[in-house]
């Protein structure tokens, strides 16, 4: 017996129903056009804005971003790129000491009202992963950093160790995990024994793709970007550029400064210039004009700054301790150096400094491939497929 017209129509509606996804994340609200949120210099989650832009083309998804903002009196709901942004109030301080109780409660109530098909938590730290697990809905957790690895380096506040405990719970209970690098995937395997972690590259804002490296030949400089702390290797940078052979080379250090970094800033030689936090446009300009990027990190899941350098066409001198090693070929587009070998670091920096043509050639090596690889559209497509995979497995 055939279907009646109303039955046929209802079936079509069910088939075409958009997949409703709630994304829990520390979204950079200032990037939403025309919404009046003030810019946050140095916002760490720079990959979320281009992902939202790319999601606009995913017509089968109904995206609801759920985020927090200190100082709000009540919830704000706005929209952009065909998506909804639900901004919930939170406190300025003391959130971790209460186990994020108020934040988790607000997020739980919001999810109960939204009734999403799936929850996507960005970050195993802070409250996002925890709330995703607590939702008891089909979900996915995307790694932003690995405190279980970082905390072993020491020099961290107690809050980081507390959040490391939360992270361990999240990584153990998450139904699906994604990360952006083979390095991070290996670390998660070592920490948890999980072999089911998916690799999804986190793309970059369009602004980086609009520019090419064009180093300043009149006033050249090297560049280091990121919070000046122990994990990022600010102590190595200061010691390296205090060496006699590098004392005439300017190094611009961009980002906030931790108490550990302040100690090393006081010891730094005059060729290190501390610029503070910069806007995205300012960082693009600095990368475009720099001779090389210095990356002496002790641990990094990404890092995003390495991706930005590769898209712009900037050679990198880096440690082997992070996800950036997937983009580097020794002597072709950068140098990988052990942290305890300052002499080798010095030779790599001098090689780029004294031969600008060579530095330019190295910056261009594999640049086209990396520009294609780091497109945010690919990130959105990858997550769309994973969303569908999760729900199909649940139905099966």
Secondary structure, 3 states (H helix, E strand, C coil): CCCCHHHHHHHHHHHHCCEEEEEECCCCHHHCCCCCCCCCCCCCCHHHHHHHHHHCCCCCEEEEEEEEEECCCCCEEEEECCEEEEEEEECCCCCHHHCCHHHHHHHHHHHHHHCCCEEEEECCCCCHHHHHHHCCCCEEEECCCCHHHHHHHCCCCHHHHHHHHHHHHHHHHCCCEEECCHHHHHHHHHHHCCCCCEECCCCECHHHHCCCCCCCCCCCCEEEECCECCCCCHHHHHHHCCCHHHCCCCEEEECCECHHHHHHHHHCCCCEEEEECCCHHHHHHHHHHCCEEEECCCCCCCCHHHHHHHHHCCCEEECCCCHHHHCCCECCCEEECCCCCHHHHHHHHHHHHHCHHHHHHHHHCCHHHHHHHCEHHHHHHHHHHHHHHHHHHHHC
